[in-house]
Amino acid sequence: MQELEKSMRDAGIEASVVHPLDTTDSFAQRYFSIVKVLYNARDDKTQWIICIDDDTFFPSMNDLQDMLKEHDPQKPQYLGNLSEDWWAVDHYGLMAFGGAGVILSMPMVKIVIEHYEECKQRPRTTAGDVTLMDCIYRFSSTKLTPIPGLHQIDMHGDLSGFYESGREMLSVHHWKEGSGIGSKLEMEKMHMIADICDNCFLQRWQFPHGFVLSNGFSIAFYPEGQLTLGGVSSVADTVDFGLMEKTWSDDMRVEHSLAPIRPALDKYQKVSYKLLDSISVNGEDFGAPGEKVVRQIYVKEGSEAEGRHSVMVLNWVRRPSQKLTGDDHQANSPL
């Protein structure tokens, strides 16, 4: 634990790795005790605490802080979001699901601490976020404030429709191997683009000839002539990008969380290039010495009949003095 803490602090992360407050606690009680640990670690500037899972990721701390500025930290606040799965909401309650992140203002934390021992005893489920909800609803009149950009991500299977949706991503969950999606997303490679543009991770850009980039996740090609609507022959012109494509395998009810959605396209209607890798390269090769350059490699695996893969490479160069013109935006437009 000391070695882990040292390695994190050497990397600039002011982390404290601690033992459970009580080694006899259940999982739910240990989760609930995080509130006490964070409360004891507060200082005069602390306004919020956040409880997250080990596979919760915040793509942009700036965006997260901007969201928190919209809420008064001097009042009891219980911020978070529901599961995408209505069954889970119906089963557990209108609570902040832990994978999306549970955010409490200090006045809210103080109420929990005042009733800590009483709330900790005999939790009704094995889930710590439920124990925390029960304590808040039992001893305060504060209710959950849903934050749509916080995502529990309880779907299974192919989540490309979610990650290509263009929706706000303040947090993402279940990206590690063995979690809800069933396979590991290499978030460290996906998110490297943030070194260039902070909050452009997963931002969508539409390019000519039916190509759409979901930055850090995929490039999708919508072949011309595959679909027609109102005499328009380009799929990119007919697909409603305001609707999330349902690519996941569950038949869960998601109207409360992900609607509006649209059916998944087949491999003839949408050709996908998935991110294989992101690496840092020398800016001198691009006429930008000393500047950061991120190279993204997107791959479409070939079938046995094709016998080869297709590769697209994007090189992102950070030039603070360079400004996009109106013509640049017209050629390659964010969706």
N, C-alpha and C positions, 0 to 999 in steps of 0.2 A: 504493500500500500504506500509506503514511503517512497519507493522507487517510482511508482506510478505518479504520485503527486509531484515529485521533483521533475520528472520528464514533462509533465503538463506545464508546470511553472516555467521551466526552461524554454518552452515553446510560447510563452507569453500568456498562458491561461492561468488566471489566479484561482486555481481549483484547490479545494480541501477535500481529501478522501477520508471518510470517517467510518468508524464501526457503528453498528446499530446501537441506539440508545439503550435498548433492552434486548439481549440475545434470545429471550424467550418469546418475543413478539411474533405474531403471525405476519404473513406478507402484507395484509391489509393494514395492520397496525404499524409496520415499518414504513409503509408509504405515508400513512397519516403523520408519522413522527417527523417526516421531512419538513413539515410546516414549523415544527418547534425548532429544528436545527437551523432553518433559515431565519427564523425570528431571532434566535440567540446570536446570529451572525450579522444582524443589521447594524447600520450606523446612522448618523443623523441625516444622511442623504437618501436613505432607502425609502422608496415609495411603493414598490411592488415586489412580490416574490412569485416565482413560477415553478410549479411542479411538472416535470416531464418524464417520459419514459427514456430508456437508454437508446431507443431508435426514433427519437423525435429530433427533427432538424429544422432550424430557422434559417431560411435562405438569405434573408437580409435583416440584420439587426437594426439598420436605419429605418426600414419599413415597419418593423415591430415597434420601435420607439415612437414613430409617427402615429401609429394606431393608438398607443397608450396615451398620447397627448390629447386625444379626443375624449378621455374619461378622467373624471375628477378623483385624484388619489387621496383626497382628504375625506372622502366618503367611503363607506363599506362597499366594495366592488367585488363581484364574482364573475370573471370573464372566462370564456372558453367556447367550445362548440360541441354540438351533438355528434353522435355517430351518423355516418351515411345510411346505416342500416336501421330502418324503422323498428324492426324487431328488438334490437338492442336498446333503443330509446324506450320502447314500450315496456321492456323487461326491467331496465335499471332505473329509468327516470329521466327527467329533464335536467341533466347535469352536464358539467364540463368533463368530457371524456379525456382521460389522462394522456393518451397518446397525442392528442391535438395540443395539449398544454392547458394547465389550470393556473389562472392568473388571479392573484388576490392582492387587493390594496392593504396597506398596513392597518387601517382601522378594522378591516375584515379579519385580518390575521389575529389582531388583538382579541376579538370576540372568540375566535376558535381557541386561542391559548387560555383564555379565562375558563373555558369549559373542556380543556384538553383531556383530563383524566376521565371525565364522565363520557366524553365522545369516544374515547379510545377503547373503552370496555365493551366486550361482546359485539363486535361489528357484525352486521346481518348478512354480509357477503364476504367473499375472499378478495374483493376489489377495493383497493385503497381510495380510489376516486369516489366510490360510492360512500365510503365512510366519511370522507370530507364533505360531500354533499349533504349527508344526513345531519352532520353537525351544524352546517350553515343554516339549513332549513329549520332545524330544531331550535336554535338559539338566536336567530335574527330574522328580520323581515326581508332581507336581501334575496333577490332571485337572480338566476343566471342571465347575464347579458351575452347573447350569442354573437360571436365574431366569425363571420363567414370565411375569412381567410385562414383560419386555423382548421387543419384537416386531420381527422382521425384515420381515414383511409382503411375502412374495414372490408373493402372488396377483395376478391381473389381472382387470380388469373392474369390476363393481359390488361394492364392498366394504362395502355398508351392513350386511350380516349381521355382519361383523366389528366395525364401530364401534357397532353396536346391541346387542352381545352382553353388556354389563355386566361383561366380564372386566377384570381389573386391567391398567392401561396405564401402566407405568413408562416405557416409550419407545415411540414409533411411528416408522415409516420409510416411505420411498417416497411422500411426500405431495406432492412437487413435480411440476410439469408435466413430462411426458416421462419420468417414472420408471415403476416397474413397473405402477402402476394405469392408466396411459395418460391420466390427466387430473389437473389440479391441485386439491388440496383447499386451501381458503383457511384455513390453520391459524390465522392471526392473528385471523380473525373467529370461528372455532370456539372458540378458547381464551380469548376475552375474558371469558367467564363466570368464569374463575378469578380475576378482579379482585374478584369478590364472595365466592367461597367456596373458593378455592384448589384443592382436590382433587375438586370436584363435576363437573369436566369429564368428559363421557360417562357420568356417573352416570344410571341409569334411574329414572324415576318413573312409577308407574301411576296414572292418573286415572280417575274414573268414566266409564262409557259407552264403554269400549273404547279409550281413548287412552293411549299410552305415549310418554313423552319420553325420548330419549337426548340428554342435555344438551349443546348445542352442535353437534349433528349433525342430528337429525330429530325429528319427531313422527309416530308411526305410529298410524293409526286402524284398528282391527279391527272391521268391521261386525258387528253382532249378526245371528245367523241364518245366517251364511255357512258355519260349520262347527258340527257338533254332536258331542258326545261324552258318553255317559252321561246323556243328557237335558239337558245344559247347552247353552244356545243362544248364549252369548257366546264369540266367538273368543278374546278376552282370557283367558277362563277355560279354554280348551282348549289353547292354544299353550303348550308347555313352554319357558319362558324360560330354563331351565337349559341348553338346547341352542342352539348357535350356528347361525343360519340360513345355509345355503350359497348365497349370492347370486353369488359370483365365478364366472368363466367357466372356470377350469382344472379338469381332472379329476385333479389331483395327489393323492397320498396324504398325508393330513393327520392320520391317527389319532394319531400320536405328539405332535402339537402343538395341534390345535384340537378334537379330539373331547371331548365328544359333540356331534354336529352333527345338523341336521334339514334336510329339503328346503326349497327356497325357496317362499314363498307367491306366488300370482299377484296381479294388481292388484285383483281383486275380494275377495280374502281379506285384503289389507293395503293401505291407502291411505296413501301416504307424503307428508309435507310435509318438504322438505329446507331446511336453513338457507340463507337468501339473504344475510343481513347481520347484523352486530352493531355497535351504536354506543353511545357514552356519551351520556347525556342528563342534564338538570338535575334534581337531586334535589328541588328546591323544588316541581316540578310534582307530586310524589308525597307532599308533606308531610314530606319528609326533607331539609331544607336542609343543604348541606355534605356529604351522603352520596353515595356512588357509586351510580349506577344504570346498568345495562346493559340495553339493549333488543335482543331477538332477534327477527328476522323470518323466519318459516318459510313456504314457498310450495309449493303443489301446482299444477303447470302444467296448465292446462285443455287438453282436446283440441280439434280443429277444430270438432267438433260442439257442445262446451260453450261455446266462444268466450270463456272468461274463466278467470282463475286464482283459486285460493282462497288466502287469506292468514291466518296466525295470528301474533299478536304477543305476546311475553312480556316483561314488565318486571320485572327483578330489582333489588330495593332492599336495600342492605346496612344493616341496623340492628343494631349490635352489642348493644344493650340488649334487643332483642326475642328472646324464647325461644319455640320451638314448644311447643305443648301436646300432650297425648296425642290430643286430638280432631283436631288438625292432621295428625298422622301417620296417623290412621285414614282420613282423607278422601283424602290423597294420599300413597301409600306408595312408598318406594324398593324396587325389585325386587332 
